[in-house]
């Protein structure tokens, strides 16, 4: 059964292992666009894009500095494990697909920061674009 949560000024709704969060603007009391999250145990990962792979981000507070850092993750579907978004992890999950494996090596080797680059013209993350076109 779906669960509705209310805490810290937002309401969340779980559907198919994905948490949809609705935040409220305290000045206008209006609800803004929902943010999708995938909950794994105690961890919530914000869904960025669903394509050939599902891309997530997670905000992490640094220990001493209290600065917020963003880490990026991916999974093949909503039931598969969430892994850190690295070239090595992508090649591992596509190890049985030589086309994807080689494409990832050619396109992103030495440029892992491009894995999370967003193409504003195509309106999608580059890693999903390259995987979808091959």
N, C-alpha and C positions, 0 to 999 in steps of 0.2 A: 504494500500500500504506500502511496506517496506520503511524504512527510513535509509538513510546513513548519519552518523555523522562524522565530522572530527574536533577534538579538542585535545589539549595536546599531539600531536604526535601519536594518534591512530585513526583508522577508525573503526566505529561500524556499524553493520547491524542488524536491528530488523527483526526476523522471528518468528512467532507464540509466541509472548510475551517473546522471549529470545533474548538478545543482544549478538551478537558475536563481540568481539573486536579483531582487528588485530593491534599489535604494530609494530613500525618500529625501527630497530636498526640504530641510527644516524650515526654510523661509516661506516657501509656497505650498508646502505639504503635498507636492505632486510627486508621482512616481516616475523615475527615469527609465530608460531602456534597460532591459534585463541583461545581466552579465552571466554567461554560462561558466560553470565550474564542474570539475570532476573530483569527487571526493574519494580518496583512497585512505582508509583508516582515519587518522586524525588530520591528514594533509588535504588541503584543497588547492587544486591547480586551475587557474583561469584558462579557459579554452580560447585560443586566438583564431584558429582556422581549422576547418575540417576539409581535407583534401585527400591526396594519396596517403598522407600521414596526418594525424591530428597533432597540431602544435599547441603547446601550453606555455604559460609563464607562471612563475611563483615569486612573490615578493618575500625576501628574507631580510630580517634585521641583523646587521653586523653586530657582533658581541659587544665590543668596547665603544665603538664610534656611534652606535645607534643609527647609522645610515641604512637606508633601504637599498638593497641590491636586488636586481631582477635576474632570476635564473630561468633558462628555457629548457623545455622537455618535449618529448613526442611519444606517441603510441601509434600502433597500426590501426586500432579500433578502440571502442569504448570498453572492451573487455580485456584487452592485452595490457601487459605491464607498461607503466610510464617510465621512460628512460631519459637521462640527460641528453640534450640535443648536441651530439658530437658526431664528427665524421665516422669515427670508429664504431659507434653504436648504430648508426644508420647502415653502415656496410655490414655489420653483424646481422641485423634483422633482414637484410636483402642478400645475404651470402649465397642463397640458392638461385638468385636471379642475376646472372652475369651482366645483363644490360644495365640494370640499376646500379649494381656494384661498381662497374667501370665508369658509368656516368658520374656518379658521386665522386669518384677518385679524380676524374678529369676536371670536373667543374669546381670542386670545393677543396681539393688538397692545397694546403698552405693558405687557404682563405676561409677558415671555419667561421669567421664573423659573418660571412655572406649567407650562412645557413639560416639566419634569422632576418636577413634583409627583406624588406617589403617593396614590391614593385607597384608604384602608385598608378601606372598606366594600366597594367593588367589587373590591379586590385587584388593581388594575392602574394603570399610569401614565395620567394624565388625557389626555395627547395621544393615546394609543392608544384610550382610551375614546371620545373625541369623534370620532375618525376611524372607529371601528368602528360607531358608532350613526348614521352619516349615509351 
